[in-house]
Amino acid sequence: MMRFTRTRLLLGFAALLAWAQFRESGDPKLSAHLTLEAEPRMPVRVYLFKEGRPFRLSPVDAMLPLRIDLLYRERMWVRSADPTTLEVTATDQSHFFLLKGRGEYELPQGKYRVEAYRGLFYVPLSIEFELKAGESRRIALPMKNWLGAESREWLSGDDHIHLVRAKQDDPIFLAWLQAEDLSVALFLQLQRQMDAAVQYGFGAEAEAKASGYSIRSGHESRSDLFGHINLLGGREPIRPLSVGGVYSNAPEGFPYPSFLFRKGRAVGALTGYAHFDGGAHFGEGAPPRMRDAKNHSTLLMDLALGNIDFIEVFQAGYLNDERWYELLNAGFEIRGIAGSDFPAAFGGRGLKGRFIPLLGPERTLVRAKAGASAYEAWAKGLRTGEVIVTNGPVVRLQMEGGKVVVSAQFFRPLTRLEVIADGHVIAAKEGDGSATQLTGVFAVPESTVWVAARVSAATEEDEPAIRAHTNPQFLRHQVANRAERTDLADDFAKEIDFYKTQPRLLDQKEQRQMFFREADAALSKLRQ
């Protein structure tokens, strides 16, 4: 009798196990048909949860499996000529994109929650629903733009993305950009022994375009001696893409950044430093892998010689404002931009902080109209126009006589709006815990050299600090803090001394003489 009962229990358990597997397999008799559709119809990023746990949408017809390593070899996989759903996988988690704003799926019965996101200007959406066996159901995803008509006045850009790009993949990548509401993406080729994140072409001929969106190629040239630099949008890459023993196949350090910047500008590239000074030595508050970086850099040399258009000040959720202020106070009118370093900086984020986009988690907003090329309009505005770096809010600054008018807006409560003059907070307005807009008019001291505004907003669990910062407006063109410029000159003098101790820095005598001639000229300018 005991044996019979045990046998029946085992058979019953096996039947229940088979039922569970059968039920989750999507058997037609037990599954439901789900249609997800954004309203208005537009590409969006979505996540599905079944009974509180992440659940895959199925079927999908495009997939990008990311293995976060140092070689950037991942390719897009497609199974139809006109994909509607892209699945991006990283660290065993899936991120889904409705490339045409609509998708159809076969799912087992059960209780679900779908979340929908689109860039920074749309309010996140969460809807709970239940599917029953044999049911066909449409779930509308009403997407609300919290910035309204003003959102069309801004072009958003991410200057630092490492993804392999083949020409046939452009339509999928462009739809992904639209789902992230990211106007401009710079896909950067680079080198670690061999070429990585390879681009099929460069310049305008290889620019992927849709109305209001562009993908343009560039490259990150890396050196463990001089730092990492970005050359954006040029007609051709400047080789070698990397130098030194860490990133290339030889220990020597030529060409150094100053040489590359001249070559890059000659082919129409925007030029600047990645990771702030090329090596991500960010200081207190930065992510550990950035905070603990020990790097040498020729940033000060290229600032003094006028070789660069920008530095990355906002990355991996960290706004490196204090070091930026130091450069501004020293008389360098340098643009600060935001770049994701995707997928490297995406790392182990998984499904945490889902409001933050994959592409353009921090982005550079330029007030401009896209015209025929969103990239060209964004690049022009970056050089001369109104520029913001943000991972959420919008903040604005306008000078009116001797006063500054500042305002900020977000869909969450704003916590503090500040006016910065020559690196110091001269005025602030606190949020009340519910206000999603803050404004203020403040007097600016007559001696002010530059002024900017920054804002912070409510942060949810697993998110970085949510912030936005204007680029500075210069009221006069001079050094704001002589002591800070002197300190920078002393720092660069130490860098020159270090470079003189490196026997394989530059193998050829002419190259070595050229480098130190430029370094000495830069130091002389820093001493002025």
Solvent accessible surface area in square Angstrom, and as a share of the most:
residue,aa,sasa,rsa
1,M,190,0.85
2,M,138,0.62
3,R,201,0.73
4,F,116,0.48
5,T,55,0.32
6,R,148,0.54
7,T,62,0.36
8,R,151,0.55
9,L,121,0.60
10,L,114,0.57
11,L,119,0.59
12,G,32,0.31
13,F,134,0.56
14,A,54,0.42
15,A,62,0.48
16,L,122,0.61
17,L,91,0.45
18,A,55,0.43
19,W,109,0.38
20,A,36,0.28
21,Q,118,0.52
22,F,99,0.41
23,R,77,0.28
24,E,68,0.30
25,S,81,0.52
26,G,25,0.24
27,D,29,0.15
28,P,112,0.71
29,K,171,0.73
30,L,27,0.13
31,S,7,0.05
32,A,2,0.02
33,H,54,0.24
34,L,0,0.00
35,T,11,0.06
36,L,0,0.00
37,E,28,0.13
38,A,1,0.01
39,E,70,0.31
40,P,86,0.54
41,R,134,0.49
42,M,26,0.12
43,P,15,0.10
44,V,0,0.00
45,R,0,0.00
46,V,0,0.00
47,Y,4,0.01
48,L,4,0.02
49,F,10,0.04
50,K,13,0.05
51,E,115,0.52
52,G,57,0.54
53,R,180,0.66
54,P,74,0.46
55,F,51,0.21
56,R,112,0.41
57,L,0,0.00
58,S,46,0.30
59,P,60,0.38
60,V,19,0.11
61,D,24,0.12
62,A,2,0.01
63,M,61,0.27
64,L,2,0.01
65,P,51,0.32
66,L,13,0.06
67,R,161,0.59
68,I,55,0.28
69,D,29,0.15
70,L,94,0.47
71,L,55,0.27
72,Y,13,0.05
73,R,135,0.49
74,E,25,0.11
75,R,105,0.38
76,M,19,0.09
77,W,174,0.61
78,V,83,0.47
79,R,166,0.61
80,S,46,0.30
81,A,113,0.88
82,D,90,0.47
83,P,14,0.09
84,T,48,0.28
85,T,2,0.01
86,L,0,0.00
87,E,1,0.01
88,V,0,0.00
89,T,30,0.18
90,A,1,0.01
91,T,66,0.39
92,D,146,0.76
93,Q,58,0.26
94,S,21,0.14
95,H,1,0.00
96,F,4,0.02
97,F,0,0.00
98,L,0,0.00
99,L,10,0.05
100,K,81,0.35
101,G,0,0.00
102,R,79,0.29
103,G,3,0.03
104,E,75,0.34
105,Y,1,0.00
106,E,79,0.36
107,L,1,0.01
108,P,4,0.03
109,Q,53,0.24
110,G,14,0.14
111,K,128,0.54
112,Y,8,0.03
113,R,59,0.22
114,V,0,0.00
115,E,12,0.05
116,A,0,0.00
117,Y,18,0.07
118,R,20,0.07
119,G,1,0.01
120,L,3,0.01
121,F,14,0.06
122,Y,25,0.10
123,V,46,0.26
124,P,41,0.26
125,L,35,0.17
126,S,67,0.43
127,I,44,0.22
128,E,136,0.61
129,F,14,0.06
130,E,74,0.33
131,L,2,0.01
132,K,130,0.55
133,A,45,0.35
134,G,64,0.61
135,E,54,0.24
136,S,88,0.57
137,R,89,0.33
138,R,118,0.43
139,I,12,0.06
140,A,29,0.22
141,L,0,0.00
142,P,72,0.45
143,M,12,0.05
144,K,140,0.59
145,N,43,0.22
146,W,26,0.09
147,L,12,0.06
148,G,32,0.31
149,A,65,0.50
150,E,36,0.16
151,S,16,0.11
152,R,172,0.63
153,E,65,0.29
154,W,11,0.04
155,L,11,0.06
156,S,5,0.03
157,G,0,0.00
158,D,0,0.00
159,D,0,0.00
160,H,0,0.00
161,I,0,0.00
162,H,2,0.01
163,L,4,0.02
164,V,22,0.12
165,R,3,0.01
166,A,15,0.12
167,K,133,0.56
168,Q,132,0.59
169,D,8,0.04
170,D,13,0.07
171,P,90,0.57
172,I,10,0.05
173,F,2,0.01
174,L,16,0.08
175,A,12,0.10
176,W,0,0.00
177,L,0,0.00
178,Q,42,0.19
179,A,0,0.00
180,E,0,0.00
181,D,29,0.15
182,L,0,0.00
183,S,11,0.07
184,V,0,0.00
185,A,0,0.00
186,L,0,0.00
187,F,0,0.00
188,L,0,0.00
189,Q,6,0.03
190,L,1,0.00
191,Q,19,0.08
192,R,51,0.19
193,Q,82,0.36
194,M,128,0.57
195,D,49,0.25
196,A,4,0.03
197,A,0,0.00
198,V,68,0.39
199,Q,9,0.04
200,Y,79,0.30
201,G,18,0.17
202,F,32,0.14
203,G,3,0.03
204,A,69,0.53
205,E,173,0.77
206,A,5,0.04
207,E,19,0.09
208,A,6,0.05
209,K,107,0.45
210,A,38,0.29
211,S,110,0.71
212,G,26,0.25
213,Y,29,0.11
214,S,0,0.00
215,I,0,0.00
216,R,12,0.04
217,S,0,0.00
218,G,1,0.01
219,H,4,0.02
220,E,3,0.01
221,S,4,0.03
222,R,18,0.07
223,S,6,0.04
224,D,64,0.33
225,L,24,0.12
226,F,0,0.00
227,G,4,0.04
228,H,25,0.11
229,I,1,0.00
230,N,0,0.00
231,L,4,0.02
232,L,0,0.00
233,G,2,0.02
234,G,6,0.05
235,R,146,0.53
236,E,94,0.42
237,P,33,0.21
238,I,20,0.10
239,R,132,0.48
240,P,57,0.36
241,L,1,0.00
242,S,2,0.01
243,V,9,0.05
244,G,2,0.02
245,G,51,0.49
246,V,66,0.38
247,Y,26,0.10
248,S,13,0.08
249,N,115,0.59
250,A,45,0.35
251,P,63,0.40
252,E,60,0.27
253,G,0,0.00
254,F,40,0.17
255,P,7,0.04
256,Y,1,0.00
257,P,5,0.03
258,S,0,0.00
259,F,46,0.19
260,L,8,0.04
261,F,1,0.00
262,R,105,0.38
263,K,93,0.40
264,G,0,0.00
265,R,98,0.36
266,A,72,0.56
267,V,20,0.11
268,G,41,0.39
269,A,4,0.03
270,L,1,0.00
271,T,0,0.00
272,G,0,0.00
273,Y,0,0.00
274,A,0,0.00
275,H,15,0.07
276,F,2,0.01
277,D,9,0.05
278,G,0,0.00
279,G,15,0.15
280,A,11,0.08
281,H,71,0.32
282,F,3,0.01
283,G,27,0.26
284,E,153,0.69
285,G,61,0.59
286,A,3,0.02
287,P,35,0.22
288,P,85,0.53
289,R,137,0.50
290,M,1,0.01
291,R,78,0.29
292,D,88,0.46
293,A,22,0.17
294,K,174,0.74
295,N,43,0.22
296,H,60,0.27
297,S,15,0.10
298,T,1,0.01
299,L,7,0.03
300,L,23,0.11
301,M,1,0.00
302,D,0,0.00
303,L,14,0.07
304,A,15,0.11
305,L,49,0.25
306,G,46,0.44
307,N,15,0.08
308,I,15,0.08
309,D,30,0.16
310,F,0,0.00
311,I,0,0.00
312,E,0,0.00
313,V,0,0.00
314,F,1,0.00
315,Q,0,0.00
316,A,33,0.26
317,G,13,0.12
318,Y,39,0.15
319,L,3,0.02
320,N,2,0.01
321,D,11,0.06
322,E,112,0.50
323,R,68,0.25
324,W,1,0.00
325,Y,7,0.03
326,E,49,0.22
327,L,6,0.03
328,L,2,0.01
329,N,7,0.04
330,A,0,0.00
331,G,27,0.26
332,F,17,0.07
333,E,84,0.37
334,I,9,0.04
335,R,52,0.19
336,G,0,0.00
337,I,0,0.00
338,A,0,0.00
339,G,0,0.00
340,S,4,0.02
341,D,11,0.06
342,F,2,0.01
343,P,2,0.01
344,A,27,0.21
345,A,30,0.24
346,F,13,0.05
347,G,22,0.21
348,G,65,0.62
349,R,51,0.19
350,G,10,0.09
351,L,23,0.11
352,K,116,0.49
353,G,11,0.10
354,R,59,0.21
355,F,9,0.04
356,I,7,0.04
357,P,0,0.00
358,L,1,0.01
359,L,0,0.00
360,G,0,0.00
361,P,15,0.10
362,E,6,0.03
363,R,4,0.01
364,T,0,0.00
365,L,1,0.00
366,V,0,0.00
367,R,78,0.28
368,A,23,0.17
369,K,140,0.59
370,A,20,0.15
371,G,70,0.68
372,A,97,0.75
373,S,15,0.09
374,A,3,0.02
375,Y,6,0.02
376,E,85,0.38
377,A,20,0.16
378,W,0,0.00
379,A,3,0.03
380,K,146,0.62
381,G,8,0.08
382,L,1,0.00
383,R,115,0.42
384,T,105,0.61
385,G,28,0.27
386,E,64,0.29
387,V,4,0.02
388,I,0,0.00
389,V,0,0.00
390,T,0,0.00
391,N,1,0.00
392,G,0,0.00
393,P,0,0.00
394,V,0,0.00
395,V,0,0.00
396,R,46,0.17
397,L,13,0.06
398,Q,105,0.47
399,M,45,0.20
400,E,97,0.43
401,G,75,0.72
402,G,52,0.50
403,K,105,0.45
404,V,0,0.00
405,V,44,0.25
406,V,1,0.00
407,S,22,0.14
408,A,1,0.01
409,Q,30,0.13
410,F,4,0.02
411,F,46,0.19
412,R,17,0.06
413,P,42,0.26
414,L,1,0.01
415,T,63,0.36
416,R,82,0.30
417,L,1,0.00
418,E,18,0.08
419,V,1,0.00
420,I,1,0.00
421,A,6,0.05
422,D,29,0.15
423,G,19,0.18
424,H,123,0.55
425,V,63,0.36
426,I,62,0.31
427,A,17,0.13
428,A,39,0.30
429,K,85,0.36
430,E,104,0.47
431,G,22,0.21
432,D,110,0.57
433,G,59,0.57
434,S,78,0.51
435,A,29,0.22
436,T,49,0.28
437,Q,109,0.48
438,L,10,0.05
439,T,74,0.43
440,G,14,0.13
441,V,90,0.52
442,F,44,0.18
443,A,73,0.57
444,V,15,0.09
445,P,71,0.45
446,E,163,0.73
447,S,89,0.57
448,T,3,0.02
449,V,4,0.03
450,W,0,0.00
451,V,0,0.00
452,A,0,0.00
453,A,0,0.00
454,R,34,0.12
455,V,3,0.02
456,S,34,0.22
457,A,7,0.05
458,A,33,0.25
459,T,65,0.38
460,E,105,0.47
461,E,151,0.68
462,D,80,0.41
463,E,24,0.11
464,P,44,0.28
465,A,58,0.45
466,I,1,0.01
467,R,52,0.19
468,A,0,0.00
469,H,2,0.01
470,T,9,0.05
471,N,9,0.05
472,P,16,0.10
473,Q,69,0.31
474,F,52,0.22
475,L,68,0.34
476,R,86,0.31
477,H,141,0.63
478,Q,100,0.44
479,V,35,0.20
480,A,34,0.26
481,N,50,0.26
482,R,128,0.47
483,A,66,0.51
484,E,42,0.19
485,R,26,0.09
486,T,63,0.37
487,D,75,0.39
488,L,8,0.04
489,A,0,0.00
490,D,56,0.29
491,D,69,0.36
492,F,1,0.00
493,A,23,0.18
494,K,139,0.59
495,E,30,0.14
496,I,6,0.03
497,D,86,0.44
498,F,51,0.21
499,Y,0,0.00
500,K,112,0.48
501,T,92,0.53
502,Q,44,0.20
503,P,113,0.71
504,R,118,0.43
505,L,0,0.00
506,L,4,0.02
507,D,67,0.35
508,Q,105,0.47
509,K,142,0.60
510,E,119,0.53
511,Q,27,0.12
512,R,65,0.24
513,Q,90,0.40
514,M,46,0.20
515,F,0,0.00
516,F,25,0.11
517,R,151,0.55
518,E,25,0.11
519,A,0,0.00
520,D,74,0.38
521,A,45,0.35
522,A,0,0.00
523,L,32,0.16
524,S,64,0.41
525,K,85,0.36
526,L,2,0.01
527,R,124,0.45
528,Q,132,0.59
